[in-house]
Structures are given as structure tokens and as C-alpha cells.
Amino acid sequence: MYIGIDLGTSGVKTILIDYNQDILATAHSPLTVQSPQDGFNEQDPNSWIKATEICLADLKKQKSKEFSNTISIGISGHMHGATIIDDQGKVIRPCILWNDTRAFKECEEFENQDFDVRNISGNIAMPGFTAPKINWLIKNESENFKKISKVLLPKDYLRYYLTGEFFSDMSDASGTLWMDIKNRQWSEQLLEISNLNINHMPKLVEGNQEAGMLSSKLKEKFNFNKNVIVVGGAGDNAASAAGLGVVEENQSFISLGTSGVFFTPTSNFLMNTKDAVHSFCHCLPNKWHLMSVMLSASNCLDWISLITGTSISDTLKNVENFSKDIDNISNAPYFLPYLSGERTPHNNPHVRGSFHFIKTTTKATNLQYAVLEGISFGILDGVTSISKVNNNFKDIFVVGGGSRSSFWINLLASTLNRNLHVCEQSEYGAALGVARLAMFADNEISEKENIIKKIKINKDYFPKDNFLNILQKRYQIWKNIYSSNDQVINLYNSI
């Protein structure tokens, strides 16, 4: 038996699978985020431990015998979070999360070196990454910085609790800005920019390699029969890719969750920092991946449904009926989906969402359509940015809450002008991915190459000719709206 733990921003999810990867039990425990100031997002690491223990107890309750025979555990987690601990292993302050934007000034300072930071890190310095957060601490919380013994990513702090050891995997560590992505190792040069060294970092392993053993205390607490191995695991999107079976460069997936992600593996280290593409290691050896990220995807859908007083399902129905008439689309307003700033391709934490070409005849449904279209255009931005350096992907799977809407996937297929495949829906995809990684630690499994298998496709979607032309024209106008707004954005942020 194998357990996958997925530490998400909004909750911990766990999954118990058997040798055949049949799901035996799942569990979930919610988490909350604290926002002490605008742009600040933090979380108490102790809440991760409590939520994980609740989930493990729930798995045990559902399938006691199978749970007790667990061989190994894999952990996934939200990336970039700065979890700092002192020399006693105690948390110094709340973890600064991936969607925290306080360190935007430190990003420019981080890259202002006498060597090419991006060429080593493979990425633009962004406020969401770990390194700028630590540089912010140096200037704003110097006493806390001085206490740092280790800097851990969220899932790796959870691993420390489970095992008492300091490890991180390549995919998650790629999001710190301290890693030499091409050579899959910590970079002394990059660490020095944050006044840190390798001693402050956990040891790096691949996602399917052993990274500690469950402590005897927890083994007894949960009545495990064996000494349970904990493997390296993965950052959340790499974990989802493993859960989908997306590990080869002809594959890719779009995640329509709170944020919007386009992810495709590569067999070599590639980068496109000009368009703020993320270049990370994958969670398996000798594999990398490119990823575009838009910070607000289905989050925009939630928002427009709330302010128009409509349920999400009714919003989607309204937009589907609205789109049956192409003239409606031609005359619809435009929406820039940047409610929380943006990463790919703009790398602008200050940009915000906006509607354009609103008329006296504009109704709620017009706005709802504009939002859905704007999110789809944002995904297209990401796919286009990655295509500039890697266009080998053929299969594009779609996952996340947004994939439940057939209309939206039809719209997205026409927007991208690509075939899309919606997979067997599972909100436990990342947990499944790291449970699969955990299976590599089982010496009884001889054919390791069969562990990561492709998930079942439920439905295929194809571009529709009647949408293609109008959407291409609207996309060009939408792109120009952002460009023309650049000066206004700067003026707004200077107030």
C-alpha cells in the first residue's frame, strides 16, 4: 500500500492506493490563509501537521488493515513558500506563501548581479518565488532572518515533521531561485545573493528517491506494520503531471483551477525568461518541464458569479446560451483576468483586472462571457510563450474544476486551435502522482517503468470553425488592450 499526501493552500488531501493503483481511500482536511496586509499571504505550518494527522487518521479509519501495511509515502505541496526554522527545529514565523507579492522590489535587486542570474535559475525573479521573500526578511525582519537554520518549502517542512530529516526534491526546489536547474543542484552563487549557503538548504533528491523514514513515534501512533519510507515527492504541478502520466515531451496539460497552468515536460533544460515561462526540473530523473502560470483563472469565474449574484453553474449556462449567436461574441466586452497580478507572460504583480468596451446595453451575461473568454486568452498567452522554445507537445489534457464545463473546454479548444482531452476527473490527482512516486521505493516492484501510466481520457474536444476566426480577431484586440494599459497601470501604482 502507498500513501500520497498533497499539501494544498486550501487543504490537505491524502490518498491510499494499492499495488494496482486502485484508490482504496481518500481524505481531506481544510486549511485557511491569513492576509495581514494587502498582498501578504501567510499560513501557519503547524496547521499543515494537524490537517495531515486528521487525514491519516481518516484513511486508517476507512481501511485499517490496508493502511497498516503501507510501504511508502509521497508528498506534494504548494511551491515557493518560505518556511524558516531555527536550530531547534522550531518555526520562526508563519510561512510566506506562493501568492504573496510583498517582495516585488527584492526581485529586481536579486537579479542585479555581475553574473546572469536567469541563466542559472532558468527563471525570472518573481515575488512568489522563495528567494525574494528571504531577501525581504533581511531588510524587514532582520532578527527573524538571523535565527534561520534551515529554509524549507511547505511540503519539506511536513517531511521534517514526519521523518526528522531535511530533504527536498528537484521539482519543488526549482521554484526557490537558488537552484542550478540545468545541473540539478543548489547554486552557491544564487544562495549568496540571499546571504545563505548550502548548509541552510535541505539535501536534494529526485522525486522517486528515498528521503527519510517515518519516525518511530508516528509509526507507533498510526500502527504501521513496516518501516515506512518517505520519498522526495514533488511540487504540486509536477505531482499532478505524474498523476496524469504526463512525463514525456509530446504530452502536456492545462490546469483550470484557481490559477491557470500550462505544463509540458522536456528532455533537456530549456528556458524562455523573456515571456516569464517557468523552467523547472520534473519529479523524475533527467526530465525537466516548462510551465506558464496565470494567477487568476477559475478564481475570475468565482468572482464574476459572486458580483452578478449568479451561481457558477448558472453563469456557465448563461454564457453557453449567449455564445450560440456569433454576433453576441463579436460585440462582447473584453476582460483582462489579472485580479491578483500576473506571471506569464507579463511578470507584473501590479497589473489588475479590468473590463473594456462596456456599453449602456451591457448586461451581466455579457460580462460573464468576457470573463470566461479573458481567462481562455490568458491560457493562450501561456501556450504561445512556451511554444516559442518547445512545440513538441501534441496531447493536451485538461484538468481542474474548469474542466467540468463542456462549453468552456469547447471555447478553449477553439481559442487555442488545438485538440483537447478531458481526463477522468479526480481532485486527488497530485496525491495520486506522489503515491505513484512512492511506489518506486518498493523493491518488490520490478517493472518500475510501468508505474507512471497515462490517465483515462473521458472526452475529446476539437476546435469549431465558426469560433476560430472571431476568437483570433478578438485575441489580437485583447492583447493590444493590455499593451495600451501599461502606462495607466504605472500611473495607478504611483498613487
Secondary structure, DSSP 8 states (H G I E B T S, - for coil): -EEEEEE-SSEEEEEEE-TT--EEEEEEEE---B-SSTT--EE-HHHHHHHHHHHHHHHHHHSHHHHHT--EEEEEE-SS-BEEE-TTS-B-S-EE-TT--TTHHHHHHHH-SSS-HHHHHSS---TTSHHHHHHHHHHH-HHHHHT-SEEE-HHHHHHHHHHS--EEEHHHHGGGS-EETTTTEE-HHHHHHTT--GGGS-EEE-TTSEEEE--HHHHHHTT-SS--EEE--EEHHHHHHHHHT--STTEEEEEESSSEEEEEEESS----GGGT-EEEE-SSTT-EEEEEEES-SHHHHHHHHHHTT--HHHHHHHHHHHTTSHHHHHT--EEE--TT-B-TTT-BTT---EEES--TT--HHHHHHHHHHHHHHHHHHHHHHHHTT-----EEEEESGGGG-HHHHHHHHHHHTS-EEEE---TTHHHHHHHHHHHTT-TT---GGGSS----EEEEE---HHHHHHHHHHHHHHHHHHHHHHHHHHHHHT-
